[in-house]
Amino acid sequence: MKDITSAIQLIPMDYYIFLSVALFSIGLIGVLYRRNTIIILMCIELMFNSVNLLLTAFSAYHSDPAGQVFVFFIMIVAAAEVAVGLSILVMMKRNVDSIDINLLNRLKW
């Protein structure tokens, strides 16, 4: 555990913050401007991963493993989100024969 913490502390915290902001921004742009459901789900996962990276970096810099445990629970929630998202995607493909998010209003009873 000490080896990982010392390796992470060699890289300045500014680099982690910049990388995390860049990944989050790419994910946010993808969510706002794309209409393909698979790409939107991938961009949401990218946003989750950028938050996880920053939380892990802060946790390692402060030598507190609580942040890394919290990252583990975030990854569990992200896996559940992918399962629900893919089931909605399958339902859309069966009912509407498309995965375009603009056609989602056709799924109403």
C-alpha positions as CSV (number, residue, x, y, z in Angstrom):
1,M,0.0,0.0,0.0
2,K,2.9,2.4,0.8
3,D,4.5,1.8,-2.6
4,I,1.3,2.8,-4.5
5,T,0.8,5.9,-2.3
6,S,4.4,7.0,-2.8
7,A,4.2,6.4,-6.6
8,I,1.0,8.5,-6.8
9,Q,2.5,11.3,-4.8
10,L,5.3,11.6,-7.3
11,I,2.9,13.0,-9.8
12,P,1.6,16.5,-8.9
13,M,-2.0,16.8,-7.9
14,D,-2.6,19.4,-10.6
15,Y,-2.1,16.7,-13.3
16,Y,-4.8,14.5,-11.8
17,I,-7.2,17.4,-11.5
18,F,-6.5,18.5,-15.1
19,L,-7.0,14.9,-16.4
20,S,-10.2,14.4,-14.4
21,V,-11.7,17.7,-15.6
22,A,-10.8,16.9,-19.2
23,L,-12.4,13.4,-19.0
24,F,-15.5,14.8,-17.3
25,S,-15.8,17.5,-19.9
26,I,-15.6,15.0,-22.8
27,G,-18.2,12.8,-21.1
28,L,-20.5,15.8,-20.5
29,I,-20.2,17.0,-24.1
30,G,-21.0,13.5,-25.3
31,V,-24.1,13.3,-23.1
32,L,-25.4,16.7,-24.2
33,Y,-24.8,16.5,-27.9
34,R,-25.1,12.8,-28.9
35,R,-28.3,11.0,-29.6
36,N,-27.1,7.4,-29.7
37,T,-28.0,5.6,-26.5
38,I,-24.9,3.5,-26.4
39,I,-22.6,6.5,-26.7
40,I,-24.6,8.3,-24.0
41,L,-24.1,5.4,-21.6
42,M,-20.4,5.3,-22.5
43,C,-20.1,9.0,-21.7
44,I,-21.8,8.6,-18.4
45,E,-19.3,5.9,-17.5
46,L,-16.5,8.2,-18.6
47,M,-17.8,10.8,-16.2
48,F,-18.0,8.3,-13.4
49,N,-14.4,7.2,-14.1
50,S,-13.1,10.8,-14.0
51,V,-14.7,11.3,-10.6
52,N,-13.2,7.9,-9.4
53,L,-9.8,8.9,-10.6
54,L,-9.9,12.2,-8.7
55,L,-11.3,10.6,-5.6
56,T,-8.6,8.0,-5.6
57,A,-5.8,10.5,-6.1
58,F,-7.1,12.7,-3.2
59,S,-7.4,9.6,-1.1
60,A,-3.8,8.5,-1.8
61,Y,-2.4,12.0,-1.2
62,H,-4.1,12.2,2.2
63,S,-3.2,8.5,3.0
64,D,-6.9,7.8,3.8
65,P,-8.2,4.6,2.3
66,A,-11.9,5.7,2.9
67,G,-11.9,7.4,-0.5
68,Q,-10.7,4.3,-2.3
69,V,-13.4,2.2,-0.6
70,F,-16.0,4.8,-1.7
71,V,-14.6,4.4,-5.3
72,F,-15.4,0.7,-5.0
73,F,-19.0,1.4,-4.2
74,I,-19.2,3.9,-7.1
75,M,-18.0,1.2,-9.4
76,I,-20.7,-1.1,-8.2
77,V,-23.4,1.5,-8.8
78,A,-21.9,2.1,-12.3
79,A,-22.2,-1.6,-13.1
80,A,-25.8,-1.6,-12.0
81,E,-26.4,1.5,-14.1
82,V,-25.0,-0.3,-17.1
83,A,-27.2,-3.3,-16.6
84,V,-30.3,-1.1,-16.3
85,G,-29.3,1.0,-19.3
86,L,-28.6,-2.0,-21.5
87,S,-32.0,-3.5,-20.6
88,I,-33.7,-0.2,-21.5
89,L,-31.7,-0.3,-24.8
90,V,-32.9,-3.8,-25.6
91,M,-36.5,-2.8,-24.8
92,M,-36.1,0.2,-27.2
93,K,-34.7,-2.0,-29.9
94,R,-37.5,-4.5,-29.6
95,N,-40.4,-2.0,-29.5
96,V,-39.2,0.9,-31.7
97,D,-36.6,-1.0,-33.8
98,S,-34.1,1.8,-33.2
99,I,-31.8,3.0,-30.4
100,D,-32.2,6.7,-31.2
101,I,-33.0,8.6,-28.0
102,N,-35.4,10.9,-29.8
103,L,-37.7,8.0,-30.4
104,L,-38.0,7.2,-26.7
105,N,-41.4,8.9,-26.5
106,R,-42.8,6.0,-28.6
107,L,-42.4,3.6,-25.7
108,K,-45.4,5.1,-23.8
109,W,-48.4,2.8,-23.5
